[in-house]
């Protein structure tokens, strides 16, 4: 009779504590958190154009996923270490999925003339025409966050097909939107600054999504995820309170079985 996962975990814990020895085969277990991020720096017209945008395709030290060609990804952007596939000695059971809308790291200075922008940073390496559409210090506006979440489909990619899991709004993180008047200190009104619960990080419209049926990924399997925008998403201009750019991150917690190679 097949053992339950709880029984496998108990046996593994007992083996380590009592004998200093883990299990022999592909039945060592641990919980892991993985994420991958796409950068949307809005082009002319303040739009995210209809297209598929792939994640889990670039690994740290590589470039891609919307980031400038001379800005390699770091663990801030992704911690997935196998481009487009599951590692040979690991299996995953994905239990929950989250989608987060974030503002990229801000830099000092007025619009278009950052004082302390690092030369190897994201903003400094964007085209000049794109830089002109970005306000480095402004938080994302709730309207842009909602348009992105409700206008983008999260899909799981396998070797031969791509499966739509739901709108990104179905997987958005547990957090709330906070608005403050930017110009109140100057005696004016009308401009807002939008941000999310600092503990959860990001403005979001729903709760984190736990899967009724987990996603199973076996070792060596071709896989990826993508944000599929089926219609152009209009975003606010800087004058209307938009920030001009956003990062969209998908993350998931999984149970992992692995073979110890050390």
URRAZI-V992682 format. One record per backbone hydrogen bond with DSSP energy under -1.0 kcal/mol. CO is the residue of the C=O (numbers start at 1). NH is the residue of the N-H. E is the energy in kcal/mol with one decimal. If there is no record, write none. Layout:
BEGIN
CO_NH_E, CO_NH_E
END
This chain:
BEGIN
4_8_-2.1, 5_9_-2.6, 6_10_-2.5, 7_11_-2.2, 8_12_-2.2, 9_13_-2.7, 10_14_-2.5, 11_15_-2.4, 12_16_-2.1, 13_17_-2.6, 14_18_-2.9, 15_19_-1.8, 15_21_-1.9, 28_258_-1.7, 30_256_-3.3, 32_254_-2.5, 34_252_-2.4, 35_79_-1.6, 36_250_-2.4, 38_248_-2.7, 40_246_-2.4, 43_46_-1.9, 46_235_-2.9, 48_233_-2.8, 51_229_-2.5, 53_227_-3.1, 55_225_-1.6, 56_84_-1.9, 59_62_-2.4, 62_73_-3.5, 64_67_-1.6, 65_39_-2.3, 68_71_-1.9, 73_61_-2.8, 74_78_-2.1, 82_85_-1.3, 84_223_-1.7, 87_90_-1.3, 89_259_-1.5, 91_257_-1.8, 92_217_-2.8, 93_255_-2.3, 94_215_-1.6, 95_211_-2.5, 96_253_-1.1, 97_209_-1.2, 98_251_-2.6, 99_173_-1.2, 100_249_-3.0, 102_247_-3.4, 110_113_-1.8, 118_121_-2.0, 123_126_-1.7, 127_131_-2.5, 128_132_-1.8, 130_133_-1.7, 131_134_-1.7, 135_138_-1.2, 141_145_-2.3, 142_146_-2.6, 143_147_-2.5, 144_148_-2.4, 145_149_-2.6, 146_150_-2.7, 149_169_-1.6, 152_168_-3.0, 153_228_-3.2, 154_165_-3.1, 154_166_-1.2, 155_226_-2.0, 156_163_-3.4, 157_224_-1.5, 161_158_-3.1, 163_156_-2.8, 166_154_-3.0, 167_170_-1.8, 168_171_-1.4, 171_99_-2.7, 178_195_-2.2, 180_193_-2.7, 183_186_-1.3, 183_188_-2.2, 184_187_-1.6, 191_182_-1.7, 193_180_-1.9, 195_178_-3.3, 197_201_-2.5, 209_97_-2.0, 215_94_-3.0, 217_92_-3.1, 218_221_-2.0, 221_86_-2.6, 224_157_-3.3, 225_55_-3.1, 226_155_-2.5, 227_53_-2.6, 228_153_-2.5, 233_48_-2.4, 237_242_-2.9, 238_241_-1.2, 243_135_-2.5, 244_42_-1.5, 246_40_-3.3, 247_102_-3.2, 248_38_-2.4, 249_100_-2.9, 250_36_-2.0, 251_98_-2.9, 252_34_-2.5, 253_95_-2.1, 253_96_-1.1, 254_32_-2.7, 255_93_-2.3, 256_30_-1.8, 257_91_-2.2
END
